[in-house]
Amino acid sequence: MGCLNGESFIKARNGRLKLGLDLRGGMYVTLEVDVLKLIEESADPSSVDDDFVSILDKTRKETDNTDNDVLETFLKNFRGSGKSLLQYFTVSNQSDPTEASIEEKLRRDSEGAVEQALEVIKQRINKYELSEVNIQKQGARRIVIELPDVKDEKEIRSLLQTTARLEFKRVVMDRNLIRAFMAIDNLLKGVKPDTTAAVADTAALAAADSTKADTTKTDTAATAAAKDTAGKKDNPYAGLSDDEAARRIKRDYPLSHMLGGYYAQSEKSSYQPFDLILKKAEDFPETGLYRFIISGKQLPQLLKILDRPDVKRAMPADIDIIVAAKPEGTPTKDGTPEIFDVYGVAREADLTGDVVTEAFPSFDQASNRPVVLMEMNADGAERWAQITGANINKRIAIVLDGRVYSAPVVQNKIPNGSSQITGSGSPEEANLLAVVLKAGALKAPVKIIEERVVGPSLGEDSIRRGISSSLMSFALIILFMLLYYAWGGGIADIALLMNVLLVVAGLAGFGGTLTLPGIAGLILSTAMAVDANILIFERMREELYAGKTLKAAVDQGFEKAWSAIIDSNITHMLATIPLLIWGSGPVKGFAVTLLAGAIITLFTAVVITRAMFGIIVDSGATTFNIGQKRTA
């Protein structure tokens, strides 16, 4: 029995009334599921052209900051372009799909992405052990989250926005990677370079990890490349100043001039630097390993290039170029920028995060750095054993949300489905990564479109002011009713307290949150409750002045006041409907409290007050002081 009572107490405690962020302090976030990004990713990358990108851009402009249905807007714009969905989309289980079947698939995926995002975010928050969080769906694709007592806003943003799309991909390190870079250079030749991009700095890549090579004399900056090519045969930049040669190299090699290349015959050999300027793919050995790095200053420009649809089409169909999630080193006092590895990986993943059953933070035994250890289900473990067995002495990249967290060399076949992700900068970061992996990946990215942080000091001040004003209002109302309606005012005050208790209990019972606007609605609802009693008492006074008995006065008072009470409260209820439908956050909280107060007022005024007067009349009383003037 004691255990049962303990469980009941915990359940009741968890269901208690929650304080809003304005009273408690915390973080208010509105997320929007990027349905359009899901549609874009559903298309065949090799089919995406400028027309498709134009339709996406038009749809985004028409749906941003609106409640317009993204898929319907996309389909409307698509039909208007005269294009066919069959040009860009397929249905995996249909050999001969139709326009209708593709539309149905896109609709099913879009709706499922929002519901799945809601569920995944709930799981992440629960696993992260945040308490008393309020999560609600708003409109077709938005999610509103209230997180009290948040101490690290940056960590929460990462928790909510990380897509957590985990993939295991083979690393491409052969000459095909060079062909991919040169294909991009050929595509971009003649395109006006981004003049806002930082000029590549000559020391950037020289600070790369010494395990790659001795790069103290290696520059991949355009100015350094100009110097390196000065003595080459058939050099088209001969005779030019360093600045002019650098400008032309950036024009002719818009991607390659940013990269530092390293070559080794095997993983056991040392890597030697090279550059791609004035070279052809055939100039490099067919066998061997190629690695590339880029300065952190030029990383945004590289990512911008790789995100272009025409660049994606120009690359080999089986290769993706992605970047490391974390730099190889940290900035030094002399301002040397960070260095990032640039990877070529297989476009199709060998394994995805769907097979991960457990993820938890730990520390690497060799380096003592934070890592995340993962366990896989039986199917995943079997496939992982096959993958690692077939790629011994090769690298497999662990890719999370399109960035490489680690790319270890497979030493042996891994039969038990275990793996680990390195690259976490702190134990807290490793714990956060473990949480999002366990909760699962989002089908579509989410973005924060509104964020408010209420500090604890503001919360404490709001609580003090809110409680003080509420108590003062209640005290004035109770005092007025006692002074003006005497014993009748006492009955009204009892009904008023019951009204407040029932409103608060109703909010708690339905999982509501009490906010400052909610307190305002509560005070207004008490005024409505008092107003109902005033109508009843004034009618009773009239009947008593007319010489009616107490019983008759009570009956007539309630009967004649009923229509006015109904009219007043229904008017209040109707006024709350638009606020409930179109309002959000504090406005909606005010409307909920006001609506609950209007409904409960009908109950307390008619049932509780009438019941107490009924007890008085049934006791045989013939007079009762409700503030009426005494007659001689």
N, C-alpha and C positions, 0 to 999 in steps of 0.2 A: 504493500500500500504506500509505503514511504517513497519507493521508486516511482510509482505512478504519480504521486503528488509532486515529486521533483520534476518529472517530465512535464506535467501540466503547468507548473510554475514557469519553467523555461519557455514553453510554448506561448504562455500568456505574456511573458516578458518580451519575447520577440515580436509579439503583435501589438505592443504598446504604441501610443501615438508618437509619431516621429516629428522632430522639429525641423523646419525648413532651413535652408542655408543662410537666410538672412537673420535667423535666430541663433544658429549654431556655428556658422562659418564653414567654408568648404569650397567645392568647385562645381560649377554648373556648366554642362557641356551639351551642345546639340551636334549630333553626328548626321551626316548624309551619306547614304550608300551610293557609290558611284556606279549606277546601273549602266551608264553609257560606256564606261570603261569595260564592263563585263561584255557588252555587245561587241566592242572593238576587239577584245581578246577572243571572242567566239569566232571571228572571221578567220579565214585561211590567210596567214601572213603573206604568202606568195601572190595572193589575189588583190591585196589592198593597193589601191591606186589613189591618185590625187582626187578623183571624183568622190571616192568613199570617204577620204579624209575631210573633204569639203562638206559632205553631208553631216559628218560627226561634229565638225566645228559649228555648223548652223544649228544643229540640234542642241548643242551645249549652250549656245547663246540664248536660245529660246526657253531653255529649262532651268538655267542657273537662277537661283534665288526665287523660284516659283514652285508651285505645287503641280505644275503640268506633268502629265504622264510621260516619262522619258521614252518608253518604247513606242507609244502611239505617235509621239512627235517625230521620232526617228523614222517610223514607217511612212508617215505622211510625207516627210522630206524625201525619203527614198523613192516613193512612187512618183513624186513630182519630178525626179531626175530622169525618169524613164529607164532606170536600171532594174535588173532582176536580182532578187536575193540569191538565186541559184549561182550567180557569178562569184559570190563571196562566202556563202555558208554551206555547210553540209550537215546531215543528220547521221550520226554514227551507226545507228541500227537500220538505216534505210539505204538501199542501193540506188533507188530512184526517187529522191525526195521531191516534194512539190513546194511551191511558194507558201501554201497554207500550212504544210507540216513544219517548215522553217519558222514561220511566224509563231506557231504554237510552241515550238521549242524555245524560241527567244522569250516568249511571254512566261512560260513555265520557269525558265532559268531566272528571269528578272524578279518575279514574285518570290521565288524560292530564295534568292540571294538576300532579300531584305529580312525575311523571317529567319534565315540561317544566321545572318549578322546579329540579329537580336539575341538569338540563343547562344551564339559563341561568346558575345560580349558578356552576357550573364554568367556564363561558365568561367570566363577569365576573371571577372570580378570576384566570384565566389572562391575560386582557387587562390586568388591573391589576398583573400581574407580581409576584404573591406566590408565593414558592417553597415547596416541601415542605409544601403544604397537604393535610391529610387530610379527605376528604369522603365520608360514608357515609350511606346511607338507613337509617333506623331505624323499624321498624314500618310502618304504612300511610301515614302522612302527615308524618313527621318527618325532618329532615336534620341530621346531626351534623357540625360543622365544627371542625377544629383548625387554628389559624393561628399558627404560630410567629413570634416576633420582631415582633409588631404594635406599632407606635408610636402610631397614632392610632385609638383605639377608636371614636370618634364617626364617623369616615370609614368604617370597616369596617361599622358598623351601617347606615349609609346605603347602602353598596354592596350589602349583603345584603337589606335590607328594601324598597328602592325598587321599586315595581311596574313603573315605566318605561312606563306606558301613554300613549303620545304620540298626540295628536289635533290636527288643524287644524280650527277651528270658526269660522264667521262670528259676528262680534260683533253683538248686537242692541242698537241704540241709539235705537230709535223709541219711540213712546208705549206700545207693547205691554209694554215693560219696566215702566213705571209701573203698568199694569194688573196685572202679575204681583205687584208689591209690595202693591198694594191688595187683591188676592185673598187674599194671605197674612194681611194685617191683619184682613180680615173673618172669616177662619177662626179666628184666634186670639183674637178679641174675647171677653171674658168668661173666658178661661183665666187662672188665677192667675199673675201674673208671677213670674219667678225672683228671689226676694228676695236671693239670694246674688250676683247679677250686680252688677258695679260700677255705681254711678250714673254716667251719662254725664257726662264732664267738659267744662266749657264751653270749654276751650281746645284740646281735642283736634283738632277738624277745622279750627280756625283756622290750624293749622300745616301744612296741606296745601300741596302744591307750587303755587307762585305762577303757574305756567303755566296752571292751571285757571281761577283767578279771584283777585281780591283778597278773601280770606276772613277778613281780620283782624277783621271784625265779624260773622262768621257762626257761629252755634252750632246744632248739631243735638241737643244735649242736651235732655232733657225740660224742665229748668228754663228753658233759653234759649228753647225753643219756647213755653213758657207766656208768657214776656215778649213774644215776637213776635206771638202771637195776641191779645194784650190789646186791641188797637185794632181788631180785625177785626169786620165786621158779622156779626150773628147768632152771636156767639162764645159757645159753651156754657160756656166756662170763665171768663166775665166775672164779676168780683166775688169770685173765689176767690183765696186766697193763692197765691204762686208755688209753694210746696211742694205744695199740694193740687192745683193745676192740673197740675203736673208729674206727679203720681201718676196723675191721670186720663188724661193724654195717653199715658203708658206703657201704661195699660190699653186705651185705644181704638186706639192705633197701636203695637202691640208690636214690629213690625219697622221701620216707617217712622221712628219717633222716633230710631232709632240712626243713620240715614243722612244724609249731606250730599249734596244734589243740585246738579248743574250743567247748564246748558243753553246750547247754541250753535246757530246756524243752519247752520253748516258747520264742517269741520275748520279752515278758515282764519279763522273768527271766534273771538273771545274767549268763554270760558265764564263765565256769570253764575250766581251761587248762587240756589237756591230750596229750599223745603221742601215736604213732602207733607201737613203737618198742615192739617186743615179744607179739603182740596182733593178734587176729583174728577178722574178721568182726562180728562174733557172740558174741564177748565179749562186744559189744557196744549195747545200747538200740536201738530197731527198730524205735521207735518214738523219736521225738526231733529234734533239729537243730544243725548242725555241720558247723563250720567255720574254715578256715585255713589261715595262713599267712606265708610269707617267707621273709627272709632278702634280701635287694636290692643287696647285694654282691653275693648271690646265684641265683638271678633271671635269669641271662643269661644261667646258667647251666640247670635250670628248663625248660626254653623256648626251649633250644636245645633238651632236652629229649622229650618234647611234640610235637616237629616238626617231629619226626621220624615216618615213615610210619608204622613200626611194632608196635610202641606204640599206634598209632591211631587205629590200628586193634585190639589191646588187650583191649581197653576200651569198656565199654558197648555201644551198638549201639545207644542209645538215649542220651548219655551224652558227652559233650565237657568240657575240663578243660581249663579255660582261666584266665588271670591275670588282676588286676586293672590297669587302664591307669596311675593313679597317686598314689604316696605313701600316707600312712596314716599320716606320719609326715615328718619333715625335719631333716637333719643331725645335730647333736648337736656338741658343741665345743669339747666334749671328743671323737668324731669320731664315735658315735653310728650310724649305717647305717639306711637307710630308710626301712620302712616295707610296703609290698604290700599284699593286700588281694588276695587269690587264690579262684576262684569260679568254682563250677560245674554248668553248664547251659544246658538246653535242646538243643540238636543238631539242631533241626528244629526251626526256628524263628516263633513266633506267629504273628509278624508284621514286615514289613521292612520300610525303609526310603522312598520308592516310594510313600507313602501316605502323606508325609509331604508337605504342600503347603506354609508354611511360617516359617521362623526361624529368631529370632532376639535376640541380646544380652540384658541382663537385670541384675538385682541384686536380690538375694534371700532376702526376707523381714526379715527372722529370723536371718540369719548369715551375711547379707550384702556382701556376696561373689558373684563374677560374675557367671552368669548362662546363658544358652541359652534356650529361650522359643520356643516351637514348636506348630504349628497348623496343623491339618490334614484335608484331604478332607472328604466328606460325608461318603464314604465307609470306610475309615480309622477310622473315629470317631465312626462309628457303631461297627466295629470290636474291637476297643480299649475299648469301653464300655463293650463288652462281655468279653474281656480278664480280665479287672480289676474287673469286677463283679464276675468272677469265681475264682479270686485269692486274695480275701480280707484277710488281715493278713499274706500274703505271699509276697515274694520279686520277683520283675521283674527287670532284668538287662537291662540297656540301653547300647548296645554294638556298638562301632564304630571301624571299621577296626580290629576286633578281640580282642579288649581290653574293659574292663568294665569301663565306665565313672561314672555310679552310679547304685545302686541296691536298690531303695527305697522299703519300706514295703507299700503295697497297703492298704490304710485306708478305702477308699470308692470307689464305682463305679464311673468312670470318664466318663460322658456322652457327653462332648463337644469336645473331640479329642485333649485336651490340655495336654502338658507334658513339662518337663524341663530336661536339662542335666546339672549336676553339674560337678565340677572338673576342671574348667578353672582357671588358676593361675592368670590371669589379664584380664581387660576389653578388651585389644587388642586380647588376645587369644580367648575370647568368641566371639568377632566380627568375627575373622577368621573362627571359627567353624561354625558360623551362615552362613557365605558366602558359604562354601563348601557344607553345607546341602541344601541350597536353590538351588545351581547350580546342585545338583544331584550327584549320585555316579558314579564312573568309573567302567565299566564292567571288566576292567583288570588293574592291578597296572601299574604305570609308574615310571621310575627311571631316575635320572639325570646321563647322561653319559659324559656330558661336561658342564663346567661352567666357565665363565670368568667374572670378575668384573673390570670395568674401573672406577677409581676414578674421582671425579669432577675436580681435579687439572690437571690430564692428559687430560681430555676432553677440558678444557679451553686452555691448551697449544697447543693441537692439532688444535683447531679452529684457534688460532692466527697464528700458523705456516702455516696451510693449506691455510687460506685466504691470508696471505702475499705472499706465493709462487705463488698462482694463479694470484693475481693482478700483481705481478712482471712479470710473464710469459706473461700475456695479454698485459701489457704495452710495453714489449720488442718487441712482435710480431707486435703490432699496429705501434710502432715507426719505425721498420724496413720496413714495407710495405709502410709507408708514405715517408720515405727517398729514398727508392729504386724504387718505382713505382709511386711516386708523386700522382696525382689525381686518378689514377687507384688504388693506394694503399688505398686511402680514401674509394673508393667503396668497396674494399675487406674488409676493417675494419668494414664497416656497415654490410656487409654480415656475418662477423665473430661474431659480437655482436648478430645478429639475430640467428646465429647457437647456441650460448651459451644459449640464452633465450629459444629457442625451445627445446634444450636438457633438461634443467632444468624443463621446463613446462611439457615435456613428462614424466619425472620421477615423478613429482607431480601428474600428471593425472592418472598414472597407480599405484599410491600408493607406489612409490619407496622410498628408503632411501639413502640420500647422506652420503657417508663415505669418509675417506681419500683415499682409493684406487679409489673410485668413482671420487674424485677430480682429481686424476692422470689420469683417463680415460677421464675426461672432457678436461684436458690440451692437452692430446694426440689427442683428436678429433678436437680441434682447430687447431692443427698443420696440421691435414689432410685437414681441410677446407682451410687453407692458401696454402697448397700444390696444391690444385685444382685450386685456383686462379692464382698461379704462372705459372702453366701449360698453362692456358688460356692466360695470359698476354704475356708469351714468344712466343706463337704462333701468337698472334696479332702483336707483334713487328716484327716478321719475315715478315708478310704480309705487314706491313707499310714500312719496309725497301725495299721490292720488288716493292714499288710504288703504292700499292693498296689504294683505298679510305678507309675512316674510316669505312663506312658501310660494305664494302667487308672484311676488316680486322677483324671486329667484328664477322661477319658470319663465316669466315674461322677459326678464332681463337677458337671459341666454338666448331665448327665441328671437327677440327683436334685434339683438346685436349680431346674430349669426351671419346675416347677409353681408353686413359691412366688413366683418372679419374675413369672410371668404373672399370678398372683392379685393380687399387690401393685400392678402397673402398671395392670391393668384396673380395679381399684378406684379408682385415681387418675383414670383416664379417665372413669369413670362420674360421679365427683364433679364433674368440670369441665363436664359437659353442662348442668345447670341454670344454671350461671354463664354459659355461652355463650348460652343461649336467653333468659334473663331479665335477665342482667347488662348493664351499659352502661359505657362509659368505662373507668376504671381496673380495675373488677372484671372486665370482659371481657378486658382486656389481660393480667391475671393468669391467667385461665383459658386463654387461647390459649398463653401461654408454658408453663404447666404441662402442657397436653395435648401440645404438641410435645415437651417433655422426656420425658414418659412413653413416647411412641412411639419416640423416638430412643434412649432407654435400652435398650429391647429389642434394638435393632440393635447398639449399642456393647457391651453386656454379652455378647451371644451371638455376634456375628460378629467384632468387633474383638478382644475379649479371647480368644476361642476361637482365632482365627487366630494370635495371638502365641504362645499356648501350643502350638499345632500346629507352629509353626516351631521352638520349643525342643525338642519331642519328636522331630521329624523330624531334628534335628541330631545325635541320638544321646545326648542327655543322659538320665541315669538318676535324677538328683536335682535338686531345685530348691527353694530356700528360700522358703516362703510363710509364715514365722513359726512353723512347727511346732517343738515342742520336740525337741531332739536326744536320740537314744537311745544308751545305752552300747553 
